[in-house]
Amino acid sequence: MASLGTLLFFLQCQAIFVFSGFFAAWHWAAWRRRVGLRRIERRGTSRTPYCVDFDRDATRDDADVHLGTRSRRPRHPKVAVVCPVKRFGGETARNWRTQMTSEYGGDLEYVFVAEREADSAVAGFAALMRDMRDEGKVEAEKNGELGAPGTSHVLCRQKTNTREYAFVGARRARLLVAGSSTSCSQKIHSMLYGALASDEDTTFVLFLDDDIRTHRNTIGVLVRSMTTAFGKHGKKKTPFLTNGFPMDLPSRSSPFANYLTFVYHLVLLIAFSQGEVAKNVWGGCMMLRRESLAKDAYGFVTAYKRGGYSDDLILASACDEHDEIVGCPHEAVFPQRLDETQTLRQWWNYVRRQLFVMDTYANEWNRNVNHGMLFVLTYLSLATTVALVACGAHLFLFVAARVFFFKDENAEFVHPPPPPTLSFATFFCFALALSAARRMYHDTGKLVAALGDADAFEKVLFIDWKKVALAFFATYAVVPLAAVATLASREVEWAGIRYVKKNGKVTRLESER
């Protein structure tokens, strides 16, 4: 009994320490989001110097009203937006529209990349181009078939019979068919295909997931980050890459599987909340210099091609190893509506894929970092969930003993369970941590609303935090099991394709039939 009491004491103290850490981290993240919101409020707009206001007349030397100056706007580097696409769902057209209505003032080229022509995304792109043509917002370039793969489409901010503003850069969009990958993940294959197909005079390449809902100033925000010098170890240099992170938004009718996905990202959101730089990279939104891709900086393109599976972890490891800066501005946060048809089986596959990437690597440094993250995640999951179970059992036994057993006349000869003070403290710290997470989400929602997505904040108010608490326990109780399954199995399925890993690299994959 003494040993069990000692074990319980250790689990309780450990869980209190971990939940206190979450409490502090989520409050810190909330504070950083408020800092970002105040910056927007002080300058009176969410626009950057690289954005233009489509809602008012302007000229090339338009005053930077949002900066309180009369200076000329900075030169706008050319940007290629590369979106690997697969299938065409209910929100896809809406997301693509938001991505193509950027207020960025420079030249933009949108390159959507599908694996094959039979993919529904190809037909969906053609339908979207036809709809936008009917709205006067797009036209195919000379001799091109509207909506066809390879055809370049000119995007018009206004109907073609009205005046265009001279300082608004050219807009083009096209869809390419990359074919199936043979030695890396399909996403990486499509990313590289699209990036290398972009114009050679492109300065920056922005990789976007096709389900990301950007705001009008996203590209301008990322370009500002890439051109800003940050201090590191006494030296100033610009970021090697800049990225953002999604903000999951379950609806009122969301299934429990949505909440399980939600809590996994809830912890990760902390790392992307600093405001200007970060250590982590998220593959759903990454901006790099095209020159870095063309020159294979630090060998990351080679790592991609030779068995690469995780686009973001490979880059994060390279930046960490070579002391490069990773940008992550306040405004690079993206509201993401969760799929209400998600099942528990799909969620299990999602968790498996998230852990699968931690057993893939490009070199020894990458392996040590990824395996270290997998170990820490597994240990913290065990530390919190086992402690909650133990504390719950302790409280139950204490109450049961007081209510039922110690009413007996012989109770004086039996030692009662120890007082559940630390068990109560453990649950109290858990509740405090979730309250901090709620505050972070509330403040992040206000920031997203200031960026132009007003209904995102309304959806934050609909989140059921009782379900969040239950999902937190369920998710991190399953993570250790998923980690064991990941290390024991060499295969995983992602978007209908089975990947097999060997020595940290994807060595074989089977396309869906």
C-alpha positions in Angstrom: 0.0 0.0 0.0 2.9 2.3 0.8 4.3 1.8 -2.7 0.9 2.5 -4.3 0.6 5.7 -2.2 4.1 6.8 -3.3 3.2 6.1 -7.0 0.0 8.0 -6.7 1.8 10.9 -5.1 4.3 11.0 -7.9 1.6 10.8 -10.6 -0.3 13.6 -9.0 2.7 15.9 -8.6 3.8 15.2 -12.2 0.3 15.9 -13.6 0.0 19.1 -11.6 3.3 20.3 -13.0 2.3 19.4 -16.6 -1.2 21.1 -16.3 0.4 24.1 -14.7 2.7 24.3 -17.7 -0.2 24.1 -20.1 -2.0 26.8 -18.1 1.0 29.2 -18.4 1.6 28.3 -22.1 -2.0 28.8 -23.2 -2.2 32.1 -21.3 1.1 33.2 -22.9 -0.3 32.3 -26.3 -3.5 34.3 -25.6 -1.4 37.3 -24.6 0.6 37.1 -27.8 -2.6 37.0 -29.9 -3.8 40.1 -28.0 -0.5 41.8 -28.8 -1.1 41.0 -32.5 -4.7 42.3 -32.3 -3.5 45.6 -30.6 -1.0 46.1 -33.4 -3.8 45.9 -36.0 -6.0 48.2 -34.0 -3.2 50.8 -33.6 -2.5 51.0 -37.3 -6.3 51.0 -38.1 -6.2 48.2 -40.7 -5.0 44.6 -41.1 -3.3 45.5 -44.4 0.5 45.6 -44.8 2.5 47.8 -47.1 2.4 45.0 -49.6 -1.4 45.0 -49.8 -3.7 47.4 -51.7 -7.2 48.5 -50.9 -9.6 47.2 -53.5 -12.5 49.2 -51.9 -11.3 52.6 -52.8 -9.6 54.5 -55.7 -5.9 54.6 -55.5 -2.8 55.3 -57.5 0.7 53.8 -57.7 2.0 56.4 -55.1 -1.0 55.9 -52.9 -0.3 57.0 -49.3 0.4 54.3 -46.8 -2.5 55.4 -44.7 -2.3 52.4 -42.5 1.3 53.3 -41.6 0.6 57.0 -41.1 3.1 58.0 -43.8 3.2 59.3 -47.3 6.0 57.1 -48.4 6.0 55.1 -51.6 4.9 51.5 -51.3 7.7 48.9 -51.2 8.5 46.9 -54.3 6.3 43.9 -54.5 8.1 40.6 -55.2 6.5 38.2 -57.5 4.8 35.3 -55.7 3.8 31.8 -57.0 1.1 30.1 -54.9 1.4 26.3 -55.3 -1.6 24.2 -54.1 -1.4 20.4 -54.3 -5.0 19.4 -54.8 -6.9 16.1 -54.4 -10.7 15.7 -54.7 -13.2 18.5 -54.8 -15.3 18.8 -51.7 -18.1 21.1 -50.4 -15.7 23.8 -49.1 -13.1 23.5 -51.8 -14.5 26.1 -54.2 -15.0 28.6 -51.4 -11.4 28.1 -50.1 -10.0 28.5 -53.6 -11.9 31.7 -54.1 -10.6 33.2 -50.9 -7.0 32.2 -52.0 -7.5 33.9 -55.3 -8.9 37.2 -54.0 -5.7 38.4 -52.4 -5.1 42.1 -51.9 -1.4 41.6 -52.5 -0.1 44.3 -54.7 2.5 42.4 -56.8 2.3 39.7 -59.5 0.7 36.5 -58.4 0.6 33.1 -60.1 -1.7 30.4 -58.7 -0.6 26.9 -59.6 -3.0 24.1 -58.7 -1.4 20.6 -59.0 -3.4 17.4 -59.3 -2.0 13.9 -59.5 -4.1 12.9 -62.6 -6.8 14.2 -64.8 -9.4 11.8 -63.4 -9.2 13.5 -60.0 -12.4 15.4 -59.3 -10.3 18.5 -58.4 -9.6 18.9 -62.2 -13.3 19.0 -63.0 -13.9 21.2 -60.0 -11.3 23.7 -61.1 -12.8 23.9 -64.6 -16.3 24.5 -63.1 -14.9 27.3 -60.9 -13.2 28.9 -63.8 -16.5 28.9 -65.8 -18.3 30.4 -62.8 -15.7 33.1 -62.4 -15.8 33.8 -66.2 -19.5 34.3 -66.0 -18.9 36.8 -63.1 -16.3 38.7 -65.3 -13.5 37.7 -63.0 -11.4 35.4 -65.3 -10.6 34.7 -68.9 -8.4 32.1 -70.6 -5.3 33.3 -72.3 -5.2 33.3 -76.1 -5.7 29.9 -77.7 -6.3 28.3 -74.3 -9.3 26.2 -73.3 -11.1 27.6 -70.3 -10.5 25.3 -67.3 -8.3 22.8 -69.1 -5.1 21.5 -67.4 -2.2 23.6 -68.5 -4.3 26.6 -69.6 -3.2 29.9 -68.0 -6.2 32.0 -66.8 -6.0 35.7 -66.3 -7.8 36.7 -63.1 -9.5 40.1 -63.1 -10.2 41.9 -59.9 -13.0 43.8 -61.5 -15.1 43.1 -64.6 -13.1 43.5 -67.8 -15.0 46.5 -69.1 -14.0 48.6 -66.1 -10.8 50.4 -65.2 -7.9 48.4 -63.8 -5.6 50.0 -61.3 -2.0 50.2 -62.6 -0.3 49.2 -59.4 -2.3 46.0 -59.0 0.0 43.2 -60.3 -0.9 40.6 -62.8 -3.0 37.6 -61.7 -2.9 34.2 -63.4 -4.1 30.7 -62.4 -3.6 27.3 -64.0 -4.0 23.7 -63.1 -1.2 21.2 -63.8 -1.2 17.4 -63.7 2.0 16.1 -62.0 1.5 12.4 -62.3 2.0 9.8 -59.5 5.0 10.0 -57.3 7.5 7.1 -57.1 9.9 7.9 -54.3 8.2 10.4 -52.0 4.8 11.4 -50.8 2.3 12.5 -53.5 2.0 15.9 -51.8 5.8 16.6 -51.9 5.9 15.4 -55.6 3.1 17.8 -56.5 4.7 20.7 -54.5 8.0 20.4 -56.3 6.3 19.9 -59.7 4.3 23.1 -59.2 7.2 25.1 -57.8 9.5 24.3 -60.6 6.8 25.0 -63.2 6.4 28.6 -61.8 8.1 31.5 -63.7 11.8 31.7 -63.1 11.6 35.4 -62.1 9.4 34.4 -59.2 10.8 35.6 -55.9 8.7 33.6 -53.4 6.8 30.3 -53.6 3.9 29.9 -51.2 2.8 26.3 -50.6 -0.8 26.1 -49.5 -3.1 23.2 -48.7 -6.2 23.5 -50.8 -8.5 23.3 -47.8 -6.9 26.5 -46.2 -9.1 29.5 -45.9 -6.8 32.5 -46.2 -7.7 36.2 -45.7 -7.1 38.9 -48.3 -3.9 40.0 -46.7 -2.3 36.6 -46.1 0.3 36.9 -48.9 1.2 40.4 -48.0 1.7 39.4 -44.4 4.0 36.5 -45.4 6.0 38.6 -47.8 6.5 41.2 -45.1 7.8 38.5 -42.8 10.2 37.1 -45.4 11.6 40.6 -46.1 12.0 41.6 -42.4 15.4 41.0 -40.7 15.1 39.5 -37.2 17.9 39.3 -34.7 19.4 35.9 -33.8 22.6 35.4 -31.8 23.6 39.0 -32.3 23.0 39.0 -36.0 20.1 40.1 -38.1 18.8 38.1 -41.1 15.6 37.4 -42.9 13.7 34.1 -42.4 14.5 31.1 -44.5 10.8 30.4 -44.6 7.6 31.8 -43.1 4.5 29.8 -42.2 1.3 29.9 -40.2 -1.1 27.5 -38.5 -4.8 26.6 -38.6 -7.4 27.3 -36.0 -9.9 24.4 -35.9 -13.5 25.4 -35.6 -16.0 22.6 -34.7 -19.6 23.5 -35.4 -22.6 23.0 -33.1 -23.4 19.7 -34.9 -19.8 18.5 -35.0 -19.3 14.8 -34.1 -16.9 13.8 -31.3 -14.3 12.9 -33.8 -14.0 16.6 -34.7 -13.2 17.4 -31.1 -10.6 14.7 -31.0 -8.9 16.4 -33.9 -9.4 19.8 -32.3 -7.5 19.0 -29.1 -4.5 17.6 -31.0 -4.1 21.0 -32.7 -5.0 22.9 -29.5 -1.6 22.0 -28.0 0.3 22.6 -31.2 -1.2 26.1 -31.5 1.0 27.3 -28.6 4.2 26.9 -30.6 2.9 29.1 -33.4 1.7 32.0 -31.2 5.0 33.9 -30.5 4.1 36.5 -33.2 7.0 37.0 -35.5 9.2 33.8 -35.4 8.8 30.2 -34.4 10.7 26.9 -34.1 8.0 24.8 -35.7 6.8 24.6 -39.3 3.4 23.7 -40.6 3.2 22.3 -44.1 -0.3 23.7 -44.8 1.2 27.2 -45.3 4.9 27.7 -46.1 6.5 30.5 -48.0 10.1 30.0 -49.3 12.4 31.7 -51.8 12.3 30.1 -55.2 16.0 30.4 -55.2 16.2 28.1 -52.2 14.3 25.4 -54.1 16.3 25.9 -57.3 19.6 25.6 -55.4 18.5 22.9 -53.1 19.5 24.8 -50.0 20.8 22.6 -47.2 19.8 19.6 -49.4 16.1 19.7 -48.4 14.9 19.3 -52.0 17.0 16.1 -52.2 15.6 15.0 -48.9 12.1 15.6 -50.3 12.8 13.5 -53.5 14.6 10.6 -51.8 11.9 9.1 -49.7 10.5 12.4 -48.2 7.2 12.1 -46.5 6.8 15.1 -44.1 7.3 18.3 -45.9 7.2 20.4 -42.8 9.4 18.3 -40.4 12.2 18.1 -43.0 12.2 21.8 -43.3 11.9 22.5 -39.6 14.9 20.1 -38.9 17.0 21.8 -41.6 16.3 25.3 -40.2 17.1 24.1 -36.7 20.3 22.3 -37.8 21.6 25.3 -39.8 20.4 28.0 -37.4 17.9 29.5 -39.8 15.0 31.7 -38.8 11.4 30.5 -39.2 8.9 33.3 -39.5 5.4 33.1 -38.1 3.5 36.4 -38.0 0.5 37.1 -35.8 -1.8 37.3 -38.8 -0.8 33.9 -40.3 -3.7 32.0 -38.6 -6.3 30.3 -40.6 -9.8 29.4 -39.5 -10.5 25.8 -40.5 -14.0 24.3 -40.5 -13.8 20.6 -39.5 -15.4 18.0 -41.7 -18.7 17.0 -40.0 -18.6 13.6 -41.7 -15.4 12.6 -39.9 -15.6 9.2 -38.3 -13.6 7.7 -35.4 -11.9 5.4 -37.9 -10.8 8.4 -40.0 -9.6 10.1 -36.8 -7.6 7.1 -35.9 -5.9 7.2 -39.3 -5.3 10.9 -38.8 -3.5 10.3 -35.5 -1.5 7.4 -37.0 -0.4 9.7 -39.8 0.6 12.5 -37.4 2.8 10.0 -35.5 4.0 8.2 -38.6 5.9 11.4 -39.7 7.9 11.3 -36.5 9.4 8.0 -37.6 10.5 9.4 -40.9 13.7 11.4 -41.4 16.2 12.6 -43.9 19.4 12.4 -41.7 20.6 11.6 -38.2 19.8 15.1 -36.9 16.3 14.9 -38.3 15.8 11.4 -36.8 16.9 12.5 -33.4 14.6 15.5 -33.4 11.6 13.5 -34.7 12.1 10.6 -32.3 12.6 13.1 -29.4 9.3 14.7 -30.2 7.6 11.3 -30.4 9.1 10.3 -27.0 8.1 13.6 -25.3 4.5 13.5 -26.7 4.1 9.9 -25.6 5.5 10.5 -22.1 3.3 13.6 -21.5 0.3 11.8 -22.8 0.9 9.0 -20.3 1.7 11.4 -17.5 -1.6 13.3 -17.9 -4.0 10.5 -18.7 -2.7 7.9 -16.2 -2.7 10.6 -13.5 -6.3 11.6 -14.3 -7.4 7.9 -14.1 -5.6 7.4 -10.8 -6.9 10.5 -9.3 -10.4 9.7 -10.4 -10.1 6.2 -8.9 -8.8 7.7 -5.7 -11.7 10.1 -5.4 -14.2 7.4 -6.1 -12.7 5.0 -3.5 -12.5 7.8 -0.9 -16.2 8.8 -1.4 -17.4 5.2 -1.6 -15.5 4.3 1.6 -17.0 7.3 3.4 -20.5 6.7 2.2 -20.8 3.0 2.4 -18.0 1.2 4.3 -17.3 3.5 7.2 -20.9 3.5 8.3 -20.2 0.0 9.6 -19.6 -0.4 13.4 -16.2 -2.0 12.8 -14.9 0.9 10.7 -12.6 2.0 13.5 -10.5 -1.0 12.9 -10.0 -0.2 9.2 -7.6 2.5 7.8 -9.5 4.9 5.5 -8.0 6.0 2.2 -5.8 9.1 2.5 -7.4 12.5 1.9 -7.8 13.2 -1.8 -6.3 16.7 -1.6 -3.8 16.2 -4.3 -6.4 14.4 -6.5 -8.7 17.4 -6.2 -5.7 19.7 -7.0 -4.9 17.6 -10.1 -8.4 18.0 -11.5 -8.4 21.7 -10.5 -5.2 22.3 -12.5 -6.7 20.4 -15.5 -9.7 22.7 -15.4 -7.5 25.8 -15.1 -5.4 24.6 -18.1 -8.6 24.2 -20.2 -9.8 27.7 -19.1 -6.5 29.1 -20.4 -7.0 27.2 -23.7 -10.5 28.7 -23.9 -9.1 32.2 -23.4 -6.5 31.6 -26.1 -9.1 30.5 -28.5 -11.3 33.5 -27.6 -8.5 35.9 -28.3 -7.4 34.1 -31.4 -11.0 34.3 -32.7 -11.0 38.1 -32.1 -7.7 38.3 -34.1 -9.2 36.3 -37.0 -12.3 38.5 -37.0 -10.1 41.6 -37.2 -8.4 40.0 -40.2 -11.8 39.8 -42.0 -13.4 36.5 -41.0 -16.1 37.8 -38.6 -18.1 34.5 -38.4 -15.0 32.7 -37.1 -15.3 34.4 -33.8 -19.0 33.5 -33.6 -18.1 29.8 -34.1 -15.6 30.1 -31.3 -18.4 30.8 -28.9 -20.2 27.6 -30.0 -17.3 25.3 -28.9 -18.5 22.9 -26.2 -15.6 22.9 -23.7 -17.0 19.9 -21.8 -16.5 17.9 -25.0 -13.0 19.5 -25.2 -12.2 18.2 -21.8 -13.4 14.7 -22.6 -11.7 14.7 -26.0 -8.4 15.8 -24.4 -8.4 12.8 -22.1 -9.5 10.4 -24.9 -6.9 11.7 -27.5 -3.9 11.6 -25.2 -5.0 8.2 -23.8 -4.9 6.9 -27.3 -1.6 8.6 -28.4 0.7 6.1 -26.6 -1.1 3.2 -28.3 -0.9 5.0 -31.6 2.9 5.5 -31.0 3.4 1.8 -30.4 1.4 1.0 -33.5 3.4 3.5 -35.5 6.8 2.0 -34.5 5.5 -1.6 -34.9 4.0 -1.0 -38.4 5.8 0.2 -41.5 2.7 1.2 -43.4 0.2 4.1 -43.3 -2.6 5.3 -45.6 -2.8 8.9 -46.7 -5.5 10.2 -49.1 -6.0 6.7 -50.6 -2.3 6.0 -51.0 -0.4 3.5 -48.9 3.1 4.4 -47.9 5.7 2.1 -46.6 8.7 3.3 -44.7 12.2 1.9 -44.3 15.1 3.5 -42.5 13.1 6.7 -42.1 12.2 7.1 -45.8 9.2 6.2 -47.9 10.3 3.3 -50.0 7.1 2.2 -51.7 3.7 3.5 -52.3 0.6 2.1 -53.9 -1.9 4.5 -55.6 -5.5 4.0 -55.0 -7.3 2.1 -57.7 
